Amino acid sequence: MRQPEAATGSGAATIAELLATVEPGARPLSEERLGRRVRRVWLSGDRRPSLIVKVVDRATARKTDLLSHRWLPAVGLRDHGPPLIAGAPGPGDSAWQVFEDLGNSALAPDPRPAGALESATNLIARLHLTCAGHALLPEWAEQLGGLGERFYGEWSARAARAVGAIPGPGLSRDRRALRDRLNRRVDALLGEEPERSRRLREAGWPVTLLHGDLWPQNLLLPPSEGGRARLIDWDRSCVGPLVYDLSTFALRLSPRARTEALRLYGQAVSAAGWRLPGPAELDEAFETAELARLASCLISPAEAAGEGAEWAFEDLATVDAWFEELQAAPLARAR
């Protein structure tokens, strides 16, 4: 199996060295790419036939370590978080992380059987309920960062500055058209900011620990764990209004599953006196969160494009397509 280049920084390790500490005597046999930064490594030996290896920046690695070994156990969710086994510094500012391999058990957008959706939804509700008002909330906000009540406006403004700084001279006609189209999009977001932020604030969404990237593929339901759901990939975890997590999750489900998930979530949180808004208000809140997410996705590639990075324009075109999809087919009614 091809191995990464050996690290030269102090204390850095290669994947092979880290795996040797996790599975002494086992040899890496092959690997399967699961994403840009994630791979499944197949091993010799019988104890663990495979492990998941991920490379992240060291700040993100520290967050995952704290969540896995301190914060989630503190709220009774140790067995529902990322199955982190070990980590080590990697080259430069990177870090390796090794996780148990729970198989290809991600929640499907239209999950079957129905029990899978119930298990996943109840875990999300439990996370939000348990962490809202928890004594650790200030520590989470300090260590992970927080979405202020004006996160929509803050991200839209940052996106507008970044897109506006992309220089026109030297751009191809298509890239100039893309830049101008994105400028119009973020200008529209800023124009709607006062009203959208006001309505989110008045809705009084509870503030809690957020997973931050609640796509169905980050919810695992491994058969080996008896239907118990797990949340993985906490790289974007933070503190903020629960609508941000709930909208990410619900809007990536099929319309049928979305209706059921919102019913299950509403039922679960009602015990704490929380009540989801009506369909129209929920739709608007979800749309605001979705537009804020798209604005945040523009910031990094737009800044890179402003510095001349070629790859950035492909990412900008992808986000532009997401805006177009949202405009062409508004958020399926949350009901």
C-alpha positions as a Python dict, from the first residue, in 0.01 Angstrom:
ca = {
    (1, 'M'): (0, 0, 0),
    (2, 'R'): (126, 348, -82),
    (3, 'Q'): (225, 534, 233),
    (4, 'P'): (232, 912, 286),
    (5, 'E'): (569, 1077, 287),
    (6, 'A'): (743, 1069, 621),
    (7, 'A'): (691, 1379, 830),
    (8, 'T'): (988, 1592, 920),
    (9, 'G'): (835, 1810, 1191),
    (10, 'S'): (903, 1746, 1558),
    (11, 'G'): (678, 1472, 1694),
    (12, 'A'): (518, 1403, 1356),
    (13, 'A'): (424, 1051, 1253),
    (14, 'T'): (327, 863, 939),
    (15, 'I'): (5, 667, 909),
    (16, 'A'): (203, 342, 918),
    (17, 'E'): (367, 440, 1247),
    (18, 'L'): (34, 533, 1404),
    (19, 'L'): (-136, 213, 1286),
    (20, 'A'): (149, 12, 1436),
    (21, 'T'): (64, 153, 1780),
    (22, 'V'): (-306, 76, 1735),
    (23, 'E'): (-267, -274, 1589),
    (24, 'P'): (80, -406, 1681),
    (25, 'G'): (202, -660, 1430),
    (26, 'A'): (-68, -588, 1171),
    (27, 'R'): (38, -465, 828),
    (28, 'P'): (-154, -226, 603),
    (29, 'L'): (-267, -426, 298),
    (30, 'S'): (-471, -184, 89),
    (31, 'E'): (-678, 129, 117),
    (32, 'E'): (-1010, 264, -4),
    (33, 'R'): (-1061, 636, -49),
    (34, 'L'): (-1380, 754, 122),
    (35, 'G'): (-1322, 1124, 64),
    (36, 'R'): (-1053, 1382, 14),
    (37, 'R'): (-921, 1340, 367),
    (38, 'V'): (-1058, 1001, 470),
    (39, 'R'): (-957, 647, 382),
    (40, 'R'): (-1036, 294, 494),
    (41, 'V'): (-719, 95, 554),
    (42, 'W'): (-736, -285, 531),
    (43, 'L'): (-502, -467, 766),
    (44, 'S'): (-348, -808, 806),
    (45, 'G'): (-450, -986, 1126),
    (46, 'D'): (-783, -1094, 1267),
    (47, 'R'): (-865, -847, 1545),
    (48, 'R'): (-951, -546, 1330),
    (49, 'P'): (-967, -613, 956),
    (50, 'S'): (-992, -241, 879),
    (51, 'L'): (-970, 104, 1033),
    (52, 'I'): (-1072, 452, 923),
    (53, 'V'): (-789, 705, 892),
    (54, 'K'): (-850, 1076, 858),
    (55, 'V'): (-617, 1372, 816),
    (56, 'V'): (-724, 1710, 958),
    (57, 'D'): (-560, 2022, 1089),
    (58, 'R'): (-439, 1997, 1447),
    (59, 'A'): (-701, 2236, 1586),
    (60, 'T'): (-977, 2018, 1444),
    (61, 'A'): (-809, 1706, 1578),
    (62, 'R'): (-806, 1858, 1925),
    (63, 'K'): (-1178, 1937, 1901),
    (64, 'T'): (-1259, 1579, 1804),
    (65, 'D'): (-1045, 1444, 2085),
    (66, 'L'): (-1218, 1663, 2343),
    (67, 'L'): (-1562, 1574, 2209),
    (68, 'S'): (-1488, 1202, 2201),
    (69, 'H'): (-1311, 1166, 2535),
    (70, 'R'): (-1442, 1450, 2752),
    (71, 'W'): (-1745, 1645, 2638),
    (72, 'L'): (-1975, 1377, 2494),
    (73, 'P'): (-1904, 1139, 2785),
    (74, 'A'): (-1990, 1426, 3022),
    (75, 'V'): (-2343, 1445, 2879),
    (76, 'G'): (-2395, 1069, 2855),
    (77, 'L'): (-2327, 1038, 2482),
    (78, 'R'): (-1990, 862, 2484),
    (79, 'D'): (-2118, 571, 2275),
    (80, 'H'): (-2296, 794, 2025),
    (81, 'G'): (-1999, 1004, 1916),
    (82, 'P'): (-1701, 949, 1687),
    (83, 'P'): (-1532, 613, 1757),
    (84, 'L'): (-1187, 771, 1792),
    (85, 'I'): (-911, 528, 1885),
    (86, 'A'): (-590, 726, 1846),
    (87, 'G'): (-433, 1034, 1696),
    (88, 'A'): (-91, 1177, 1629),
    (89, 'P'): (68, 1487, 1473),
    (90, 'G'): (119, 1461, 1099),
    (91, 'P'): (324, 1664, 853),
    (92, 'G'): (316, 2041, 898),
    (93, 'D'): (2, 2155, 1078),
    (94, 'S'): (-187, 1833, 1007),
    (95, 'A'): (-285, 1546, 1235),
    (96, 'W'): (-376, 1181, 1179),
    (97, 'Q'): (-682, 1032, 1345),
    (98, 'V'): (-773, 664, 1358),
    (99, 'F'): (-1133, 551, 1411),
    (100, 'E'): (-1308, 218, 1446),
    (101, 'D'): (-1453, 112, 1112),
    (102, 'L'): (-1831, 88, 1157),
    (103, 'G'): (-1888, -10, 796),
    (104, 'N'): (-2101, 152, 528),
    (105, 'S'): (-2395, 217, 758),
    (106, 'A'): (-2481, 581, 693),
    (107, 'L'): (-2842, 690, 715),
    (108, 'A'): (-3002, 703, 371),
    (109, 'P'): (-3200, 1013, 260),
    (110, 'D'): (-3508, 791, 249),
    (111, 'P'): (-3418, 547, 527),
    (112, 'R'): (-3566, 201, 559),
    (113, 'P'): (-3663, 49, 792),
    (114, 'A'): (-3843, 330, 968),
    (115, 'G'): (-3660, 248, 1290),
    (116, 'A'): (-3339, 386, 1141),
    (117, 'L'): (-3490, 732, 1103),
    (118, 'E'): (-3634, 719, 1453),
    (119, 'S'): (-3300, 622, 1607),
    (120, 'A'): (-3114, 898, 1420),
    (121, 'T'): (-3373, 1167, 1493),
    (122, 'N'): (-3398, 1079, 1861),
    (123, 'L'): (-3020, 1102, 1894),
    (124, 'I'): (-3020, 1453, 1745),
    (125, 'A'): (-3301, 1559, 1979),
    (126, 'R'): (-3117, 1408, 2274),
    (127, 'L'): (-2799, 1595, 2185),
    (128, 'H'): (-2983, 1925, 2161),
    (129, 'L'): (-3192, 1873, 2474),
    (130, 'T'): (-2905, 1753, 2691),
    (131, 'C'): (-2663, 2027, 2591),
    (132, 'A'): (-2893, 2331, 2596),
    (133, 'G'): (-2821, 2518, 2918),
    (134, 'H'): (-2552, 2268, 3022),
    (135, 'A'): (-2279, 2394, 3255),
    (136, 'L'): (-2022, 2318, 2984),
    (137, 'L'): (-2190, 2542, 2726),
    (138, 'P'): (-1956, 2840, 2791),
    (139, 'E'): (-1652, 2611, 2756),
    (140, 'W'): (-1787, 2466, 2431),
    (141, 'A'): (-1848, 2815, 2295),
    (142, 'E'): (-1494, 2923, 2386),
    (143, 'Q'): (-1324, 2613, 2246),
    (144, 'L'): (-1544, 2542, 1944),
    (145, 'G'): (-1672, 2887, 1854),
    (146, 'G'): (-2030, 2999, 1837),
    (147, 'L'): (-2292, 3107, 1590),
    (148, 'G'): (-2418, 3440, 1712),
    (149, 'E'): (-2781, 3532, 1661),
    (150, 'R'): (-2671, 3726, 1351),
    (151, 'F'): (-2472, 3443, 1190),
    (152, 'Y'): (-2666, 3483, 866),
    (153, 'G'): (-2554, 3845, 833),
    (154, 'E'): (-2197, 3781, 945),
    (155, 'W'): (-2140, 3505, 691),
    (156, 'S'): (-2315, 3698, 414),
    (157, 'A'): (-2096, 4002, 481),
    (158, 'R'): (-1777, 3794, 479),
    (159, 'A'): (-1884, 3624, 156),
    (160, 'A'): (-1959, 3963, -1),
    (161, 'R'): (-1615, 4097, 89),
    (162, 'A'): (-1440, 3786, -40),
    (163, 'V'): (-1629, 3771, -370),
    (164, 'G'): (-1595, 4144, -418),
    (165, 'A'): (-1217, 4116, -383),
    (166, 'I'): (-1180, 3878, -678),
    (167, 'P'): (-1006, 4092, -943),
    (168, 'G'): (-1162, 4115, -1288),
    (169, 'P'): (-853, 4168, -1504),
    (170, 'G'): (-721, 3842, -1638),
    (171, 'L'): (-1040, 3643, -1575),
    (172, 'S'): (-1196, 3449, -1858),
    (173, 'R'): (-1542, 3555, -1969),
    (174, 'D'): (-1701, 3259, -1786),
    (175, 'R'): (-1514, 3328, -1464),
    (176, 'R'): (-1600, 3696, -1476),
    (177, 'A'): (-1965, 3604, -1527),
    (178, 'L'): (-1946, 3365, -1230),
    (179, 'R'): (-1791, 3632, -1008),
    (180, 'D'): (-2055, 3887, -1108),
    (181, 'R'): (-2338, 3639, -1052),
    (182, 'L'): (-2210, 3556, -705),
    (183, 'N'): (-2177, 3926, -628),
    (184, 'R'): (-2546, 3968, -707),
    (185, 'R'): (-2635, 3669, -493),
    (186, 'V'): (-2452, 3790, -182),
    (187, 'D'): (-2584, 4143, -230),
    (188, 'A'): (-2935, 3996, -221),
    (189, 'L'): (-2851, 3806, 98),
    (190, 'L'): (-2730, 4125, 265),
    (191, 'G'): (-3044, 4308, 160),
    (192, 'E'): (-3257, 4049, 341),
    (193, 'E'): (-3034, 4031, 649),
    (194, 'P'): (-3217, 4266, 890),
    (195, 'E'): (-3553, 4093, 847),
    (196, 'R'): (-3417, 3738, 847),
    (197, 'S'): (-3200, 3797, 1155),
    (198, 'R'): (-3491, 3963, 1337),
    (199, 'R'): (-3725, 3670, 1272),
    (200, 'L'): (-3469, 3413, 1380),
    (201, 'R'): (-3406, 3611, 1698),
    (202, 'E'): (-3776, 3649, 1776),
    (203, 'A'): (-3836, 3277, 1721),
    (204, 'G'): (-3619, 3215, 2028),
    (205, 'W'): (-3446, 2901, 1902),
    (206, 'P'): (-3269, 2733, 2198),
    (207, 'V'): (-2889, 2758, 2191),
    (208, 'T'): (-2708, 2427, 2229),
    (209, 'L'): (-2407, 2221, 2121),
    (210, 'L'): (-2434, 2175, 1744),
    (211, 'H'): (-2285, 1895, 1540),
    (212, 'G'): (-2251, 2156, 1265),
    (213, 'D'): (-2263, 1924, 962),
    (214, 'L'): (-2568, 1704, 1007),
    (215, 'W'): (-2592, 1544, 665),
    (216, 'P'): (-2738, 1190, 674),
    (217, 'Q'): (-2398, 1042, 582),
    (218, 'N'): (-2265, 1164, 917),
    (219, 'L'): (-2521, 952, 1102),
    (220, 'L'): (-2419, 588, 1122),
    (221, 'L'): (-2643, 298, 1222),
    (222, 'P'): (-2401, 2, 1237),
    (223, 'P'): (-2575, -336, 1269),
    (224, 'S'): (-2307, -441, 1516),
    (225, 'E'): (-2431, -177, 1762),
    (226, 'G'): (-2790, -297, 1778),
    (227, 'G'): (-2948, 0, 1606),
    (228, 'R'): (-2770, 259, 1820),
    (229, 'A'): (-2696, 568, 1613),
    (230, 'R'): (-2359, 741, 1603),
    (231, 'L'): (-2265, 1090, 1494),
    (232, 'I'): (-1931, 1118, 1316),
    (233, 'D'): (-1731, 1402, 1155),
    (234, 'W'): (-1768, 1672, 1419),
    (235, 'D'): (-1518, 1899, 1241),
    (236, 'R'): (-1767, 2189, 1227),
    (237, 'S'): (-1912, 2151, 1574),
    (238, 'C'): (-1995, 2475, 1753),
    (239, 'V'): (-2253, 2636, 1980),
    (240, 'G'): (-2559, 2800, 1831),
    (241, 'P'): (-2934, 2789, 1768),
    (242, 'L'): (-3058, 2436, 1707),
    (243, 'V'): (-3233, 2539, 1383),
    (244, 'Y'): (-2892, 2524, 1214),
    (245, 'D'): (-2852, 2151, 1286),
    (246, 'L'): (-3218, 2067, 1237),
    (247, 'S'): (-3241, 2233, 897),
    (248, 'T'): (-2923, 2063, 772),
    (249, 'F'): (-3060, 1725, 873),
    (250, 'A'): (-3421, 1765, 763),
    (251, 'L'): (-3352, 1921, 424),
    (252, 'R'): (-3123, 1635, 316),
    (253, 'L'): (-3399, 1380, 368),
    (254, 'S'): (-3664, 1286, 116),
    (255, 'P'): (-3993, 1480, 160),
    (256, 'R'): (-4159, 1175, 313),
    (257, 'A'): (-3875, 1112, 558),
    (258, 'R'): (-3850, 1485, 638),
    (259, 'T'): (-4212, 1495, 749),
    (260, 'E'): (-4160, 1197, 976),
    (261, 'A'): (-3828, 1325, 1115),
    (262, 'L'): (-3978, 1660, 1210),
    (263, 'R'): (-4270, 1483, 1377),
    (264, 'L'): (-4032, 1261, 1574),
    (265, 'Y'): (-3807, 1552, 1668),
    (266, 'G'): (-4099, 1767, 1777),
    (267, 'Q'): (-4234, 1482, 1986),
    (268, 'A'): (-3896, 1423, 2151),
    (269, 'V'): (-3832, 1786, 2247),
    (270, 'S'): (-4187, 1856, 2361),
    (271, 'A'): (-4103, 1686, 2692),
    (272, 'A'): (-3871, 1980, 2764),
    (273, 'G'): (-4136, 2234, 2673),
    (274, 'W'): (-3986, 2311, 2332),
    (275, 'R'): (-4225, 2355, 2043),
    (276, 'L'): (-4134, 2372, 1676),
    (277, 'P'): (-4281, 2671, 1488),
    (278, 'G'): (-4562, 2621, 1239),
    (279, 'P'): (-4487, 2511, 882),
    (280, 'A'): (-4452, 2861, 732),
    (281, 'E'): (-4222, 2986, 1008),
    (282, 'L'): (-4021, 2666, 1000),
    (283, 'D'): (-3976, 2693, 624),
    (284, 'E'): (-3847, 3047, 654),
    (285, 'A'): (-3607, 2958, 936),
    (286, 'F'): (-3476, 2663, 739),
    (287, 'E'): (-3428, 2880, 431),
    (288, 'T'): (-3236, 3139, 633),
    (289, 'A'): (-3006, 2873, 775),
    (290, 'E'): (-2957, 2719, 429),
    (291, 'L'): (-2867, 3052, 270),
    (292, 'A'): (-2625, 3124, 554),
    (293, 'R'): (-2459, 2788, 492),
    (294, 'L'): (-2419, 2868, 123),
    (295, 'A'): (-2268, 3205, 208),
    (296, 'S'): (-2020, 3037, 443),
    (297, 'C'): (-1926, 2792, 167),
    (298, 'L'): (-1829, 3087, -55),
    (299, 'I'): (-1583, 3246, 185),
    (300, 'S'): (-1279, 3017, 158),
    (301, 'P'): (-1283, 2959, -221),
    (302, 'A'): (-1357, 3326, -289),
    (303, 'E'): (-1060, 3431, -76),
    (304, 'A'): (-845, 3177, -260),
    (305, 'A'): (-973, 3298, -598),
    (306, 'G'): (-877, 3651, -497),
    (307, 'E'): (-521, 3521, -454),
    (308, 'G'): (-525, 3351, -794),
    (309, 'A'): (-586, 2988, -693),
    (310, 'E'): (-709, 2794, -996),
    (311, 'W'): (-895, 2530, -796),
    (312, 'A'): (-1110, 2794, -627),
    (313, 'F'): (-1322, 2869, -932),
    (314, 'E'): (-1442, 2510, -953),
    (315, 'D'): (-1559, 2531, -591),
    (316, 'L'): (-1724, 2867, -654),
    (317, 'A'): (-1910, 2721, -952),
    (318, 'T'): (-2034, 2437, -730),
    (319, 'V'): (-2172, 2677, -470),
    (320, 'D'): (-2328, 2886, -746),
    (321, 'A'): (-2508, 2572, -867),
    (322, 'W'): (-2637, 2513, -514),
    (323, 'F'): (-2782, 2863, -508),
    (324, 'E'): (-2948, 2793, -842),
    (325, 'E'): (-3099, 2468, -717),
    (326, 'L'): (-3235, 2641, -409),
    (327, 'Q'): (-3386, 2918, -619),
    (328, 'A'): (-3535, 2680, -877),
    (329, 'A'): (-3684, 2445, -621),
    (330, 'P'): (-3741, 2631, -294),
    (331, 'L'): (-3706, 2429, 21),
    (332, 'A'): (-3968, 2157, 6),
    (333, 'R'): (-4225, 2263, 259),
    (334, 'A'): (-4103, 2150, 597),
    (335, 'R'): (-4436, 1988, 670),
}
